[in-house]
Amino acid sequence: MSALSRFFENNGKPFLAILSLLTLAAGAFAQWSDVPSLAVQFWFAGGAVVLAALLAEIVRSLLQRQFGLDVVAALSMSAALVFGEMLAANIVALMYAGGQQLENFAEGRARREMTALLGRVARTAMCYCGNGLDEVPIERLVPGDRILVRRGEVIPVDGVLAAPSADIDMSALTGESMPVRFFEGDQVPSGCVSCGAAFDLITALPAAESTYAGIVRLVKSAQESKAPMVRLADRYALWFLMATVIIAGMAWWVTGDRLRALSVLVVATPCPLILAVPVAIISGMSRAASVGVLIKSGGALETLARVRTAILDKTGTMTTGRAGVVDIRTMDGIDANEMLRFAASLDQASNHASAENLVAAAKGAGLALSNPADVTETPGSGVAGTVDGRRVVVGGSNFVKEHCRSGDPYDLGDALPPGSAVVAVGIDDAVAGIILLSDQVRSDALETIAAFREAGVSRFVLASGDRADVVQAVGARLGIDPAHGDLAPGDKVEVVLHEREHAPVMMIGDGVNDAPALAAADVGVAMGARGAAASSEAADVVLLVDDLGPLAIAVSLARRARMIALQSVAVGIGLSFTAMGFAALGYLPPVEGALLQEVIDVAVILNALRALVPPRKS
């Protein structure tokens, strides 16, 4: 490609806008200087150059089997030149070229949040190589490499924090402006920014498989998508063109005034169809991205706007996915916090899931843990050892009972909450009590469901592979009915298909086993954005944060964007046909009609950009 070709490809639209403006101004100066012939030449040049560029664009589109309303602009400029209305031709050329620039501005503004996501991709990383640091392309990083992340740098890959603490700006993923503090051993996602002291990170995934790489792929896919409403607008383009030509032809045939036909062509405004819809849809997608919800396509946004039923997975979606302490029952004279402290201190020596949950609960309660000694563990049963000089046993009820001379954990096991796990504790050869662990409902679950209802989702269904009694108990707490448990992945698909018979359905899940149901729903929503996750690949919408709150906001944004798109089309097309009617009756000369056309275009595009503004809370 020659330098000249590259110039016109990259700068052609601004060049045409500037050229048409200069020729218009030069012609006006020539007219004012009483040299009308020179004015006509300037105006002819401005209209002819833009028309030639437009015709070349139309031919290229037709070769790609695409048809657009730019044909109307070409007809109006051609008619103006043929009829000798050079000033009108130059003004239409300026309006067309200026409209293209306005379109670029509007789409750029609409895509700003998604473009910002793409612009934060790290290219290199400071890697410890031998005895020093070396700046290497992120593609060369492999799991286990140790890298240095300095203040202000984008974290290039997912990794494990290898420093006591780090302050991270996660706004690129979550929209949250306040920094988040991570501690040693925490998983740190890529795409975030270090806003504190430099720290070391142990890479966990190759760059291509990291969180942010997956987000970038999804964003690119979203930007290349074309919404059904946009395709519908393309189909309406032919009918609009036919109506325009018929009205122009009738005005000429009835009155014999060819300028009326020209005026009709000039005021025929295609922008409500070819600009308003994509700008509104892209604005909605971009606004959703700013709150941590990545909508993969314009079609997904349109469908999200129509959703009335939400099917929710339980574990990791409506619950935390981690077992927490729900109750502590002790024998007489035993302090509950002290028993938890002894049990958690001993469990520091175990890698069992329940042990990790106990330790986390004790630390969360602010209890100071001691180092265990003389630890022996029976896999699958329990662990015994010494804490602060006292003999402690933690494990299943049978295991603890066998290791204690007095007491019975089963005496404390009446009326256990559905789905709870029992951890028995013995101290100094006596049963001290039991600790009940259970996957806990998210603290914001009820608030989130209320937000969904406010956004227009009227029916909720809980679907999980967990035990039916556990799922029903969670459903009762959340006010959700029906609540289905013991579901295999295929069973979840059946639930989705059943609900789809009555209303558009949104399925929300976070695991690989949810992928078939996500694909079967009208809109599948995946919790988490790892590009390799099957649920994210199958979903239409990906939450970049472990929180359902932003999804309720995204539903409202989708409804608003779709409403604004339809509103822009209805009002814009209505104004266009009204203007064509006045032009056909002789009340709008070509020059005034061209100016009115631009006013309508600007109004429609500005209205479409309202989708970027958050909806007002009632």
C-alpha positions as CSV (number, residue, x, y, z in Angstrom):
1,M,0.0,0.0,0.0
2,S,1.4,3.4,-1.0
3,A,2.0,6.2,1.5
4,L,-0.8,8.2,-0.3
5,S,-3.2,5.3,0.0
6,R,-2.4,4.9,3.7
7,F,-3.0,8.6,4.2
8,F,-6.4,8.5,2.7
9,E,-7.4,5.4,4.5
10,N,-6.5,6.8,7.9
11,N,-7.3,10.5,7.3
12,G,-9.8,10.4,4.4
13,K,-12.9,11.5,6.3
14,P,-11.3,14.4,8.1
15,F,-9.7,15.5,4.8
16,L,-13.1,15.5,3.0
17,A,-14.7,17.5,5.9
18,I,-12.0,20.1,5.8
19,L,-11.9,20.3,2.0
20,S,-15.7,20.8,1.8
21,L,-15.6,23.4,4.5
22,L,-12.7,25.3,2.7
23,T,-14.4,25.2,-0.7
24,L,-17.7,26.4,0.9
25,A,-15.8,29.3,2.6
26,A,-13.8,30.1,-0.6
27,G,-16.9,30.2,-2.7
28,A,-18.7,32.5,-0.2
29,F,-15.7,34.8,-0.3
30,A,-15.7,34.8,-4.1
31,Q,-19.5,35.5,-4.1
32,W,-18.9,38.4,-1.7
33,S,-16.1,39.7,-3.9
34,D,-18.6,39.8,-6.8
35,V,-16.9,36.9,-8.7
36,P,-19.9,34.5,-8.9
37,S,-18.3,32.3,-11.6
38,L,-15.4,31.5,-9.3
39,A,-17.8,30.8,-6.4
40,V,-19.6,28.3,-8.5
41,Q,-16.3,26.6,-9.4
42,F,-15.3,26.3,-5.7
43,W,-18.7,24.9,-4.7
44,F,-18.7,22.5,-7.6
45,A,-15.2,21.2,-6.6
46,G,-16.3,20.7,-3.0
47,G,-19.4,18.7,-4.0
48,A,-17.7,16.7,-6.7
49,V,-14.7,15.5,-4.7
50,V,-16.9,14.3,-1.8
51,L,-19.4,12.7,-4.2
52,A,-16.5,10.8,-5.9
53,A,-15.3,9.5,-2.6
54,L,-18.8,8.6,-1.6
55,L,-19.5,6.7,-4.8
56,A,-16.2,4.7,-4.4
57,E,-17.3,3.8,-0.8
58,I,-20.8,2.7,-2.1
59,V,-19.2,0.5,-4.8
60,R,-16.9,-1.1,-2.2
61,S,-19.9,-1.8,0.1
62,L,-21.9,-3.3,-2.7
63,L,-19.1,-5.6,-3.6
64,Q,-19.2,-6.8,0.0
65,R,-22.9,-7.3,-0.3
66,Q,-23.7,-4.4,2.0
67,F,-26.3,-1.8,1.2
68,G,-26.6,1.5,3.2
69,L,-28.4,4.8,3.2
70,D,-25.3,6.7,2.0
71,V,-27.0,6.2,-1.4
72,V,-29.5,9.0,-0.4
73,A,-26.6,11.4,0.2
74,A,-25.1,10.4,-3.2
75,L,-28.4,11.0,-4.9
76,S,-28.9,14.4,-3.4
77,M,-25.3,15.6,-4.3
78,S,-25.6,14.2,-7.8
79,A,-29.0,15.9,-8.3
80,A,-27.7,19.2,-7.0
81,L,-24.7,19.1,-9.4
82,V,-26.9,18.1,-12.4
83,F,-29.5,20.8,-11.6
84,G,-26.8,23.5,-11.2
85,E,-27.3,24.0,-7.5
86,M,-23.6,24.1,-6.7
87,L,-24.0,25.8,-3.3
88,A,-26.5,23.1,-2.2
89,A,-24.2,20.4,-3.5
90,N,-21.3,21.8,-1.4
91,I,-23.4,22.2,1.7
92,V,-24.7,18.6,1.4
93,A,-21.1,17.5,0.9
94,L,-20.1,19.3,4.1
95,M,-23.1,17.9,5.9
96,Y,-22.2,14.4,4.8
97,A,-18.5,14.6,5.6
98,G,-19.2,16.4,8.8
99,G,-21.7,13.7,9.7
100,Q,-19.0,11.1,9.2
101,Q,-16.8,12.9,11.6
102,L,-19.7,13.3,14.0
103,E,-20.3,9.5,13.7
104,N,-16.6,8.8,14.5
105,F,-16.8,11.1,17.6
106,A,-20.0,9.5,18.8
107,E,-18.8,5.9,18.4
108,G,-15.5,6.8,19.9
109,R,-17.3,8.4,22.9
110,A,-19.6,5.4,23.1
111,R,-16.7,2.9,23.0
112,R,-14.6,4.8,25.5
113,E,-14.9,2.3,28.4
114,M,-14.2,-0.7,26.3
115,T,-11.4,1.0,24.5
116,A,-9.9,1.9,27.8
117,L,-9.9,-1.8,28.7
118,L,-7.9,-2.6,25.6
119,G,-5.5,0.2,26.2
120,R,-4.3,-1.2,29.6
121,V,-2.7,-4.3,28.2
122,A,0.9,-4.7,29.5
123,R,3.5,-5.5,26.9
124,T,6.6,-6.3,29.0
125,A,7.4,-7.3,32.5
126,M,10.5,-7.0,34.8
127,C,11.5,-10.6,35.4
128,Y,14.1,-11.9,37.8
129,C,16.7,-13.7,35.6
130,G,19.8,-15.0,37.2
131,N,21.1,-12.4,39.6
132,G,19.3,-9.4,38.2
133,L,16.2,-8.0,36.5
134,D,15.5,-8.1,32.9
135,E,12.6,-6.5,30.9
136,V,11.0,-9.3,28.8
137,P,7.9,-9.6,26.6
138,I,5.0,-11.0,28.6
139,E,4.7,-13.8,26.1
140,R,8.0,-15.2,27.5
141,L,6.6,-15.5,31.0
142,V,5.8,-19.0,32.2
143,P,4.2,-20.2,35.5
144,G,6.6,-20.0,38.3
145,D,8.5,-17.0,37.1
146,R,9.1,-14.2,39.6
147,I,8.5,-10.7,38.4
148,L,8.7,-7.2,39.9
149,V,5.6,-5.0,39.6
150,R,6.5,-1.3,40.2
151,R,4.2,1.5,41.3
152,G,1.9,2.6,38.5
153,E,2.5,-0.5,36.3
154,V,-0.2,-2.8,34.9
155,I,0.0,-6.3,36.3
156,P,0.8,-8.3,33.2
157,V,-0.3,-11.8,34.2
158,D,-2.3,-13.6,36.9
159,G,-0.1,-14.5,39.8
160,V,0.4,-15.0,43.5
161,L,1.6,-12.1,45.7
162,A,5.1,-12.8,47.0
163,A,5.2,-9.8,49.4
164,P,3.7,-9.0,52.8
165,S,1.0,-6.8,51.2
166,A,0.2,-4.7,48.0
167,D,-2.2,-2.0,47.2
168,I,-4.0,-2.7,43.9
169,D,-6.2,-0.4,41.8
170,M,-8.8,-2.8,40.4
171,S,-11.0,-0.2,38.7
172,A,-10.2,-1.7,35.2
173,L,-12.0,-4.9,36.3
174,T,-14.5,-3.7,38.9
175,G,-15.2,0.0,38.3
176,E,-14.3,0.4,42.0
177,S,-12.1,3.5,42.5
178,M,-10.8,2.7,46.0
179,P,-7.6,0.6,46.0
180,V,-7.8,-3.0,47.4
181,R,-5.1,-4.4,49.7
182,F,-3.9,-7.9,48.9
183,F,-1.8,-10.0,51.3
184,E,1.0,-12.6,50.7
185,G,-0.3,-15.7,49.0
186,D,-3.4,-13.9,47.5
187,Q,-4.2,-14.4,43.9
188,V,-3.7,-11.2,42.0
189,P,-5.5,-10.8,38.6
190,S,-3.9,-9.3,35.6
191,G,-5.0,-5.9,34.2
192,C,-5.0,-4.2,37.5
193,V,-2.5,-1.4,38.5
194,S,-0.1,-1.3,41.4
195,C,-0.8,1.9,43.3
196,G,1.6,1.3,46.2
197,A,5.1,0.1,46.8
198,A,6.7,-2.3,44.4
199,F,6.2,-5.9,45.0
200,D,7.1,-9.4,43.7
201,L,4.6,-11.6,41.9
202,I,4.9,-15.3,41.1
203,T,3.3,-15.9,37.8
204,A,0.5,-18.5,37.8
205,L,-0.6,-18.6,34.2
206,P,0.9,-17.7,30.8
207,A,0.0,-14.3,29.5
208,A,-2.4,-15.7,26.9
209,E,-4.4,-17.5,29.6
210,S,-4.5,-14.8,32.2
211,T,-7.7,-12.9,33.3
212,Y,-7.0,-9.8,31.3
213,A,-6.1,-11.6,28.1
214,G,-9.5,-13.2,28.3
215,I,-11.2,-9.9,28.8
216,V,-9.3,-8.4,25.8
217,R,-10.5,-11.2,23.6
218,L,-14.1,-10.7,24.8
219,V,-13.9,-6.9,24.3
220,K,-12.6,-7.3,20.7
221,S,-15.4,-9.7,20.0
222,A,-17.9,-7.3,21.4
223,Q,-16.6,-4.4,19.3
224,E,-16.9,-6.4,16.1
225,S,-20.4,-7.6,16.8
226,K,-23.5,-6.3,15.1
227,A,-26.7,-6.0,17.0
228,P,-30.0,-7.4,15.6
229,M,-31.5,-3.9,15.7
230,V,-28.6,-2.7,13.6
231,R,-29.1,-5.5,11.1
232,L,-32.9,-4.6,11.1
233,A,-31.9,-1.0,10.4
234,D,-29.9,-2.2,7.4
235,R,-33.0,-4.0,6.0
236,Y,-35.1,-0.8,6.5
237,A,-32.5,1.2,4.5
238,L,-33.9,-0.1,1.2
239,W,-37.5,0.8,2.1
240,F,-36.4,4.3,3.3
241,L,-34.5,4.9,0.0
242,M,-37.6,3.8,-2.0
243,A,-39.8,6.1,0.0
244,T,-37.4,9.0,-0.5
245,V,-37.2,8.5,-4.2
246,I,-41.0,8.2,-4.6
247,I,-41.7,11.4,-2.6
248,A,-39.1,13.3,-4.6
249,G,-40.4,11.9,-7.8
250,M,-44.0,12.7,-7.0
251,A,-43.1,16.3,-5.9
252,W,-41.3,16.8,-9.3
253,W,-44.1,15.2,-11.4
254,V,-47.0,17.0,-9.7
255,T,-45.4,20.5,-9.6
256,G,-42.9,20.3,-12.4
257,D,-40.4,21.9,-10.0
258,R,-37.2,19.8,-10.0
259,L,-35.8,21.8,-7.0
260,R,-38.6,20.3,-4.8
261,A,-37.3,16.9,-5.7
262,L,-33.8,18.0,-4.8
263,S,-35.0,19.4,-1.5
264,V,-36.6,16.1,-0.6
265,L,-33.4,14.2,-1.3
266,V,-31.4,16.7,0.7
267,V,-33.5,16.5,3.8
268,A,-33.8,12.7,3.7
269,T,-31.9,12.0,6.9
270,P,-30.5,8.4,7.2
271,C,-28.8,9.0,10.5
272,P,-31.6,7.8,12.8
273,L,-31.2,4.4,11.2
274,I,-27.5,4.1,10.4
275,L,-26.1,6.0,13.4
276,A,-28.6,6.2,16.3
277,V,-29.0,2.5,16.8
278,P,-25.4,1.4,16.9
279,V,-24.4,4.4,19.0
280,A,-27.0,3.7,21.6
281,I,-26.2,0.0,21.7
282,I,-22.5,0.6,21.9
283,S,-23.0,3.2,24.6
284,G,-25.0,0.7,26.7
285,M,-22.2,-1.9,26.3
286,S,-19.6,0.6,27.2
287,R,-21.4,1.8,30.2
288,A,-21.9,-1.7,31.4
289,A,-18.2,-2.4,31.0
290,S,-17.5,0.6,33.3
291,V,-19.3,-1.2,36.2
292,G,-17.6,-4.5,35.6
293,V,-20.0,-6.3,33.3
294,L,-18.7,-7.3,29.8
295,I,-21.5,-7.8,27.3
296,K,-20.1,-9.8,24.4
297,S,-22.3,-8.5,21.6
298,G,-25.0,-5.9,20.8
299,G,-27.4,-8.8,20.4
300,A,-26.7,-9.9,24.0
301,L,-27.5,-6.4,25.2
302,E,-30.8,-6.3,23.3
303,T,-31.8,-9.7,24.8
304,L,-30.6,-8.7,28.3
305,A,-33.0,-5.8,28.0
306,R,-36.0,-8.2,27.5
307,V,-35.1,-10.7,30.2
308,R,-37.9,-11.4,32.7
309,T,-36.7,-14.6,34.4
310,A,-33.4,-15.2,36.2
311,I,-32.2,-18.7,36.8
312,L,-29.5,-18.7,39.5
313,D,-26.9,-21.3,40.4
314,K,-26.5,-21.6,44.2
315,T,-22.8,-22.3,45.0
316,G,-20.6,-19.4,44.2
317,T,-23.4,-17.3,42.8
318,M,-26.0,-16.8,45.6
319,T,-23.6,-18.2,48.2
320,T,-20.0,-17.5,48.8
321,G,-18.8,-21.0,47.7
322,R,-16.7,-21.2,51.0
323,A,-17.9,-22.9,54.2
324,G,-18.2,-20.5,57.1
325,V,-19.0,-21.0,60.7
326,V,-22.7,-20.8,61.2
327,D,-22.9,-22.0,64.8
328,I,-20.7,-23.1,67.8
329,R,-22.2,-25.4,70.4
330,T,-20.2,-26.1,73.5
331,M,-20.4,-28.2,76.6
332,D,-21.1,-26.4,79.9
333,G,-18.3,-24.1,81.1
334,I,-16.6,-23.9,77.7
335,D,-16.2,-20.5,76.0
336,A,-17.1,-20.7,72.3
337,N,-14.3,-18.3,71.1
338,E,-11.7,-20.2,73.1
339,M,-12.8,-23.5,71.7
340,L,-12.6,-22.0,68.2
341,R,-9.2,-20.6,68.9
342,F,-7.8,-24.0,70.0
343,A,-9.4,-25.9,67.1
344,A,-8.1,-23.3,64.5
345,S,-4.6,-23.3,66.1
346,L,-4.4,-27.1,65.7
347,D,-5.9,-27.0,62.2
348,Q,-3.1,-24.8,60.9
349,A,-1.2,-28.1,60.6
350,S,-3.8,-29.6,58.3
351,N,-4.6,-28.9,54.6
352,H,-8.1,-30.2,54.8
353,A,-10.8,-27.9,53.4
354,S,-12.6,-27.7,56.7
355,A,-9.4,-26.9,58.5
356,E,-8.7,-24.0,56.2
357,N,-12.3,-22.7,56.8
358,L,-11.9,-22.9,60.6
359,V,-8.6,-21.0,60.4
360,A,-10.1,-18.3,58.2
361,A,-13.1,-18.0,60.6
362,A,-10.9,-17.6,63.7
363,K,-8.7,-15.0,62.0
364,G,-11.8,-13.2,60.8
365,A,-13.0,-13.1,64.4
366,G,-9.7,-11.5,65.5
367,L,-8.5,-14.5,67.5
368,A,-4.8,-14.9,68.1
369,L,-3.7,-18.4,67.0
370,S,-0.9,-20.4,68.6
371,N,1.5,-22.8,67.0
372,P,0.5,-26.5,67.3
373,A,3.0,-29.2,68.4
374,D,3.1,-33.0,68.3
375,V,0.6,-33.1,65.5
376,T,-0.7,-36.4,64.1
377,E,-3.3,-36.5,61.4
378,T,-5.6,-39.4,60.4
379,P,-6.6,-38.6,56.7
380,G,-10.3,-38.2,56.3
381,S,-11.0,-38.4,60.0
382,G,-9.3,-35.8,62.1
383,V,-6.1,-34.3,63.6
384,A,-4.7,-34.4,67.2
385,G,-1.9,-32.4,68.8
386,T,-0.9,-29.9,71.5
387,V,-1.8,-26.3,71.7
388,D,-0.5,-24.1,74.5
389,G,0.3,-27.2,76.5
390,R,-3.2,-28.7,76.2
391,R,-4.2,-31.8,74.3
392,V,-6.6,-30.9,71.4
393,V,-8.5,-33.2,69.0
394,V,-10.4,-31.9,66.0
395,G,-12.4,-33.9,63.4
396,G,-15.5,-35.9,62.8
397,S,-17.8,-36.8,65.7
398,N,-16.7,-40.4,65.8
399,F,-13.0,-39.6,65.7
400,V,-13.2,-37.0,68.5
401,K,-15.4,-39.3,70.7
402,E,-12.9,-42.1,70.3
403,H,-10.1,-39.8,71.4
404,C,-11.9,-38.4,74.5
405,R,-12.7,-40.1,77.8
406,S,-15.9,-38.1,78.5
407,G,-18.6,-36.4,76.5
408,D,-20.4,-37.2,73.2
409,P,-20.5,-34.8,70.3
410,Y,-23.8,-36.4,69.2
411,D,-25.5,-34.9,72.3
412,L,-25.1,-31.5,70.6
413,G,-26.2,-32.5,67.2
414,D,-30.0,-31.9,67.4
415,A,-31.7,-29.8,64.7
416,L,-28.7,-29.2,62.5
417,P,-29.2,-26.6,59.7
418,P,-29.6,-28.2,56.2
419,G,-26.3,-28.7,54.5
420,S,-24.1,-28.0,57.5
421,A,-21.0,-30.0,58.3
422,V,-20.1,-30.9,61.9
423,V,-16.5,-30.4,63.2
424,A,-16.2,-31.9,66.7
425,V,-13.6,-30.6,69.2
426,G,-12.0,-32.2,72.2
427,I,-9.8,-30.6,74.8
428,D,-7.8,-32.4,77.5
429,D,-9.6,-35.8,76.7
430,A,-13.1,-34.3,77.1
431,V,-15.5,-33.3,74.3
432,A,-15.6,-29.5,74.3
433,G,-18.3,-29.0,71.6
434,I,-19.0,-28.9,67.9
435,I,-18.6,-26.2,65.2
436,L,-21.1,-26.1,62.4
437,L,-19.8,-25.1,58.9
438,S,-22.0,-24.3,56.0
439,D,-21.7,-22.5,52.6
440,Q,-23.1,-19.1,53.5
441,V,-25.6,-16.9,51.5
442,R,-23.9,-13.8,50.2
443,S,-24.4,-10.8,52.4
444,D,-25.7,-8.8,49.5
445,A,-27.9,-11.6,48.0
446,L,-31.3,-10.1,49.2
447,E,-30.3,-6.6,48.1
448,T,-29.2,-8.0,44.7
449,I,-32.5,-9.7,44.1
450,A,-34.4,-6.6,45.0
451,A,-32.2,-4.7,42.5
452,F,-33.1,-7.2,39.8
453,R,-36.8,-6.8,40.6
454,E,-36.4,-3.0,40.2
455,A,-34.7,-3.6,36.9
456,G,-37.7,-5.5,35.6
457,V,-36.8,-9.2,36.3
458,S,-40.0,-10.6,37.9
459,R,-39.3,-14.4,38.3
460,F,-36.4,-16.1,40.0
461,V,-35.5,-19.8,39.9
462,L,-32.7,-21.5,42.0
463,A,-30.9,-24.4,40.2
464,S,-28.0,-26.3,41.8
465,G,-26.3,-29.6,41.8
466,D,-26.2,-29.4,45.6
467,R,-28.6,-31.5,47.9
468,A,-32.2,-30.6,47.4
469,D,-32.8,-29.7,51.1
470,V,-29.8,-27.4,51.1
471,V,-31.0,-25.6,47.9
472,Q,-34.5,-25.3,49.2
473,A,-33.3,-23.8,52.5
474,V,-31.2,-21.2,50.6
475,G,-34.2,-20.5,48.4
476,A,-36.4,-20.0,51.4
477,R,-33.9,-17.5,52.9
478,L,-33.9,-15.6,49.6
479,G,-37.6,-15.8,48.9
480,I,-37.0,-17.8,45.7
481,D,-39.4,-20.4,44.7
482,P,-39.0,-22.8,42.9
483,A,-35.6,-24.1,44.1
484,H,-34.3,-27.2,42.4
485,G,-31.5,-29.3,43.8
486,D,-29.6,-32.5,42.9
487,L,-29.4,-31.3,39.3
488,A,-26.9,-32.7,36.8
489,P,-25.8,-30.3,34.0
490,G,-28.4,-31.8,31.7
491,D,-31.1,-31.2,34.2
492,K,-30.2,-27.5,34.5
493,V,-30.6,-27.3,30.7
494,E,-34.1,-28.7,31.1
495,V,-35.0,-26.1,33.7
496,V,-33.7,-23.4,31.3
497,L,-35.7,-24.7,28.4
498,H,-38.9,-25.0,30.5
499,E,-38.6,-21.4,31.7
500,R,-37.9,-20.1,28.2
501,E,-41.3,-21.2,27.1
502,H,-42.8,-18.5,29.2
503,A,-40.4,-15.5,29.1
504,P,-36.8,-14.6,28.0
505,V,-34.4,-16.2,30.5
506,M,-31.1,-15.2,32.0
507,M,-29.0,-18.0,33.5
508,I,-26.3,-17.1,36.0
509,G,-23.5,-19.6,36.9
510,D,-19.9,-19.9,37.7
511,G,-18.7,-23.4,37.0
512,V,-17.8,-25.6,34.1
513,N,-20.9,-27.7,34.8
514,D,-23.0,-24.5,34.2
515,A,-21.7,-24.1,30.6
516,P,-24.5,-26.1,28.9
517,A,-27.2,-24.2,30.7
518,L,-25.6,-20.9,30.0
519,A,-25.5,-21.7,26.3
520,A,-29.2,-22.8,26.4
521,A,-30.4,-19.6,28.0
522,D,-31.5,-16.5,26.1
523,V,-28.7,-14.7,28.0
524,G,-25.9,-16.7,29.8
525,V,-24.0,-14.9,32.5
526,A,-20.7,-16.2,33.8
527,M,-19.2,-15.2,37.2
528,G,-15.6,-14.4,36.5
529,A,-13.6,-13.6,33.4
530,R,-10.9,-16.2,32.9
531,G,-10.7,-16.7,29.2
532,A,-10.1,-20.5,29.6
533,A,-13.2,-21.1,31.7
534,A,-15.9,-23.0,29.9
535,S,-18.6,-21.0,31.6
536,S,-17.1,-17.7,30.3
537,E,-16.7,-19.0,26.8
538,A,-20.3,-20.2,26.7
539,A,-21.8,-17.1,28.3
540,D,-23.1,-14.0,26.5
541,V,-22.3,-11.8,29.5
542,V,-19.2,-12.0,31.8
543,L,-19.0,-10.5,35.2
544,L,-15.5,-9.1,35.8
545,V,-16.1,-9.2,39.5
546,D,-17.3,-11.8,42.0
547,D,-20.5,-9.8,42.7
548,L,-24.0,-9.8,41.2
549,G,-24.8,-6.2,42.0
550,P,-23.3,-4.8,38.8
551,L,-25.4,-7.3,36.8
552,A,-28.6,-5.7,38.0
553,I,-27.2,-2.3,37.0
554,A,-26.3,-3.8,33.6
555,V,-29.9,-5.0,33.1
556,S,-31.2,-1.5,33.7
557,L,-28.6,0.0,31.4
558,A,-29.5,-2.5,28.6
559,R,-33.2,-1.6,28.9
560,R,-32.4,2.1,28.8
561,A,-30.0,1.7,25.8
562,R,-32.6,-0.3,23.8
563,M,-35.4,2.3,24.7
564,I,-33.1,5.2,23.6
565,A,-32.3,3.4,20.3
566,L,-35.9,2.8,19.5
567,Q,-36.8,6.4,20.5
568,S,-34.0,7.8,18.4
569,V,-35.2,5.9,15.3
570,A,-38.9,6.8,15.8
571,V,-38.3,10.5,16.4
572,G,-35.5,10.8,13.8
573,I,-37.5,9.1,11.0
574,G,-40.6,11.0,12.0
575,L,-38.7,14.3,11.7
576,S,-37.2,13.2,8.4
577,F,-40.5,12.4,6.8
578,T,-42.0,15.6,8.1
579,A,-39.1,17.6,6.6
580,M,-39.6,15.7,3.3
581,G,-43.2,16.7,3.3
582,F,-42.4,20.4,3.8
583,A,-39.8,20.1,1.1
584,A,-42.2,18.5,-1.3
585,L,-44.7,21.3,-0.7
586,G,-42.0,23.9,-1.5
587,Y,-41.5,25.3,2.0
588,L,-37.9,24.0,2.3
589,P,-35.4,25.1,-0.4
590,P,-32.3,22.9,-0.9
591,V,-29.8,25.0,1.1
592,E,-32.1,25.4,4.1
593,G,-33.0,21.7,3.8
594,A,-29.4,20.7,4.0
595,L,-28.9,22.7,7.2
596,L,-32.1,21.2,8.7
597,Q,-30.8,17.7,7.9
598,E,-27.7,18.3,9.9
599,V,-29.7,19.6,12.9
600,I,-31.7,16.4,12.8
601,D,-28.6,14.3,12.6
602,V,-26.9,16.1,15.6
603,A,-30.1,15.8,17.7
604,V,-30.5,12.1,17.0
605,I,-26.9,11.3,17.8
606,L,-26.8,13.3,21.0
607,N,-30.0,11.6,22.1
608,A,-28.4,8.2,21.4
609,L,-25.4,9.1,23.5
610,R,-27.7,9.5,26.5
611,A,-27.2,5.8,26.9
612,L,-23.8,6.6,28.4
613,V,-25.4,8.5,31.3
614,P,-26.4,6.3,34.3
615,P,-30.2,6.0,34.8
616,R,-31.6,8.1,37.6
617,K,-32.6,6.3,40.7
618,S,-36.2,6.6,41.6
